Amino acid sequence: MSYSTLLAEPARFRDTVTRFFAEGGRGLNVTVPFKQEAFEFADSCSPQATLAGAVNTLMMDDSGMLYGHNTDGVGLVRDLVQNLGQSLREKSILVLGAGGATRGILQPLLEQKPNNILIANRTPAKAEELAAIFSALGPVQACGFDGVPEQAFDWVINATAASLHGELPAVTTAILGSQSCCYDLMYAAQPTAFLRWAKDNGAALVADGLGMLVEQAAESFNLWRGVRPRTMEVMQELRNVLKS
């Protein structure tokens, strides 16, 4: 058994997937920029992937149909609840960003029964669109970055791409309190700019997305093989690799 990267040219994603399964492949993870195309290409999708409009896991069922799922949100929640030992129930959650990453995590977050979720985005209309899509699952609202209320949230989740560029989302320290927990979906050898900012301004807990990466991969593996891998050892090994 092997698991390795497979480069798909932008215009040949579907050909690459078709060839992979024709050659006996068991399952694929899909990363940017192909998650939405994977959703459109799959013959059927899980409810999570359908709501997200994005697929990060593909597999071929016994009838030869291509099935798409999204494990990103499950991976995030498992990291928060099991690995970090935190609860989201009756908590206030601020999600920064309204792109594909946010689409993938909203349903699993809402299934944890938070008190409310506020999606903040540079373009308010994109956040409002997501709030409308997911509002049937729980209390979710939307605003622009300049509309975020000056109050402390229990959880602040950075789902923007700002950390890729060493930048911060356009929010103020008013969103942080002594009990606030901050999570960045990005990860790196050193804490991201967002996590450094959160820690410097009194956040109770800060964590990056390495645990989410491992947990969503474990969920995918379970779909393909019917076995859930142990994840703590993998996370520690990856952390060591990042630091080396």
C-alpha positions in Angstrom: 0.0 0.0 0.0 1.3 3.5 -0.8 0.0 7.0 -0.3 1.8 9.8 -2.2 1.2 13.0 -4.0 -0.3 13.0 -7.5 0.0 16.2 -9.5 -3.0 17.1 -11.7 -2.6 19.8 -14.3 -5.4 22.4 -14.0 -7.2 21.3 -17.1 -6.7 17.6 -16.6 -8.1 16.9 -13.1 -10.9 14.6 -14.2 -8.5 12.7 -16.5 -6.1 12.3 -13.6 -8.8 11.0 -11.3 -10.2 8.6 -13.9 -6.8 7.1 -14.6 -6.0 6.7 -10.9 -9.1 4.6 -10.3 -8.7 2.7 -13.6 -5.2 1.6 -12.4 -6.6 0.2 -9.2 -6.4 3.2 -6.8 -8.5 2.9 -3.6 -9.1 6.5 -2.7 -7.9 10.1 -3.3 -7.6 13.2 -1.1 -8.2 16.4 -3.1 -6.7 19.7 -2.2 -7.0 23.2 -3.6 -7.8 24.3 -6.2 -9.8 21.1 -7.1 -12.3 20.6 -4.3 -15.2 22.2 -6.1 -14.4 20.4 -9.3 -14.2 17.2 -7.4 -17.7 17.9 -6.1 -19.0 18.5 -9.6 -17.2 15.4 -11.0 -18.4 12.9 -8.3 -21.4 10.7 -9.2 -22.8 11.1 -5.7 -21.8 13.0 -2.6 -22.3 12.8 1.2 -24.7 15.3 2.8 -21.6 17.1 4.2 -20.0 17.5 0.8 -23.2 18.6 -0.8 -23.8 21.3 1.7 -20.2 22.4 1.5 -20.2 22.3 -2.3 -16.7 20.9 -2.0 -15.1 17.4 -1.9 -11.7 16.5 -0.4 -12.1 12.7 -0.4 -13.0 10.5 -3.4 -13.6 6.8 -3.5 -15.0 4.3 -6.0 -17.9 2.2 -4.7 -18.6 -1.4 -5.6 -20.8 -0.4 -8.5 -18.1 1.7 -10.1 -19.6 5.0 -9.1 -17.4 7.9 -7.9 -18.4 9.0 -4.3 -17.3 12.3 -2.8 -17.1 13.3 0.8 -15.7 16.2 2.8 -13.8 15.3 5.9 -12.4 18.7 6.7 -15.0 19.7 9.3 -14.9 16.3 11.0 -11.2 16.6 11.2 -11.4 20.0 12.8 -14.0 19.0 15.4 -12.1 15.9 16.3 -9.0 17.9 16.9 -10.8 20.5 19.0 -12.8 18.0 21.1 -10.7 14.9 21.4 -7.1 16.1 21.0 -7.4 19.5 22.7 -10.1 18.4 25.1 -12.4 21.3 24.5 -16.2 21.7 24.2 -18.1 23.7 21.6 -21.5 23.2 23.1 -23.2 26.5 24.0 -20.1 28.5 23.0 -19.9 31.6 20.8 -17.8 31.0 17.7 -16.4 33.6 15.3 -15.2 32.2 12.0 -13.0 34.5 10.0 -13.3 34.0 6.2 -16.1 32.7 4.0 -14.2 30.7 1.4 -14.0 27.0 0.7 -12.4 26.2 4.1 -15.3 27.7 5.9 -17.8 25.8 3.8 -16.2 22.6 4.8 -16.3 23.2 8.6 -19.7 24.8 9.3 -21.9 21.8 9.4 -19.7 19.8 11.9 -19.3 22.9 14.0 -23.1 23.4 14.1 -23.6 19.8 15.0 -21.7 20.5 18.2 -24.6 22.8 19.3 -22.8 26.1 19.9 -24.7 29.0 21.1 -24.1 30.8 17.9 -21.7 31.1 14.9 -20.8 34.4 13.3 -19.1 34.3 9.9 -17.0 37.5 9.2 -15.6 38.2 5.8 -13.9 41.0 3.9 -16.9 40.8 1.5 -20.0 40.6 3.6 -22.1 39.2 0.8 -20.1 35.9 0.7 -20.5 35.5 4.5 -24.3 36.2 4.2 -24.5 33.5 1.4 -23.0 30.9 3.7 -25.2 31.9 6.6 -28.3 31.5 4.5 -27.1 28.0 3.3 -26.3 26.7 6.8 -28.9 28.5 8.9 -31.3 25.6 8.9 -28.7 23.6 10.9 -28.3 26.1 13.7 -27.8 29.8 14.7 -25.4 31.2 12.2 -25.1 34.9 11.2 -22.8 36.9 9.0 -21.1 40.3 8.7 -18.1 42.1 7.3 -14.9 42.4 9.3 -15.9 45.9 10.2 -19.2 44.6 11.5 -17.8 42.2 14.1 -19.1 43.2 17.5 -16.6 44.3 20.1 -17.1 41.4 22.4 -15.1 38.4 23.4 -15.9 35.1 21.7 -15.3 31.7 23.2 -13.8 30.5 19.9 -12.1 32.4 17.1 -11.3 30.2 14.1 -9.2 31.7 11.3 -10.2 30.2 8.0 -8.7 33.0 5.9 -5.5 32.7 3.8 -3.9 35.6 5.7 -1.5 33.3 7.5 0.0 32.1 4.2 1.3 35.6 3.8 2.2 36.3 7.4 -0.7 38.7 7.7 -3.6 39.1 10.1 -7.4 39.2 9.4 -8.8 42.7 9.8 -10.2 42.3 13.4 -9.4 44.0 16.7 -8.4 42.6 20.1 -11.9 43.3 21.3 -12.9 39.8 20.1 -10.5 38.2 22.6 -11.1 37.6 26.3 -9.3 35.7 29.0 -11.4 32.5 28.1 -11.0 32.8 24.3 -9.6 30.0 22.3 -8.1 30.6 18.9 -7.5 28.1 16.1 -5.8 28.7 12.8 -6.7 26.2 10.0 -3.2 26.9 8.6 -0.1 25.3 10.2 3.7 25.9 10.0 6.9 25.2 11.8 6.4 28.3 13.9 3.1 29.8 15.2 1.3 31.7 12.5 0.9 35.5 12.7 -2.7 35.0 13.9 -1.8 32.7 16.7 1.1 34.9 17.8 -1.3 37.9 17.9 -3.9 35.8 19.8 -1.4 34.7 22.4 0.1 38.2 22.8 -3.4 39.5 23.5 -4.4 37.1 26.2 -6.1 34.1 24.5 -6.5 31.1 26.8 -5.5 28.6 24.2 -4.0 28.7 20.7 -3.6 25.9 18.2 -2.8 25.5 14.5 -4.4 23.2 11.9 -1.9 20.4 12.0 -4.3 18.3 14.1 -7.1 19.0 11.7 -4.9 17.9 8.8 -4.1 14.6 10.4 -7.7 13.9 11.6 -9.3 14.6 8.3 -6.8 12.3 6.7 -7.6 9.6 9.2 -11.3 10.0 8.5 -10.6 9.6 4.8 -8.5 6.5 5.4 -11.4 5.0 7.5 -13.7 5.5 4.5 -11.2 3.7 2.1 -10.1 0.9 4.4 -12.5 0.5 7.2 -9.8 1.2 9.8 -9.2 4.4 11.8 -5.5 5.1 12.2 -4.0 6.2 15.5 -3.3 9.9 15.1 -1.3 11.2 18.0 1.9 9.5 16.9 1.4 10.9 13.4 0.9 14.4 14.7 4.0 14.2 16.8 6.1 12.9 14.0 4.9 15.6 11.6 5.5 18.3 14.2 9.1 17.0 14.6 9.5 17.1 10.8 8.3 20.7 10.7 10.7 21.7 13.4 13.7 19.9 11.9 
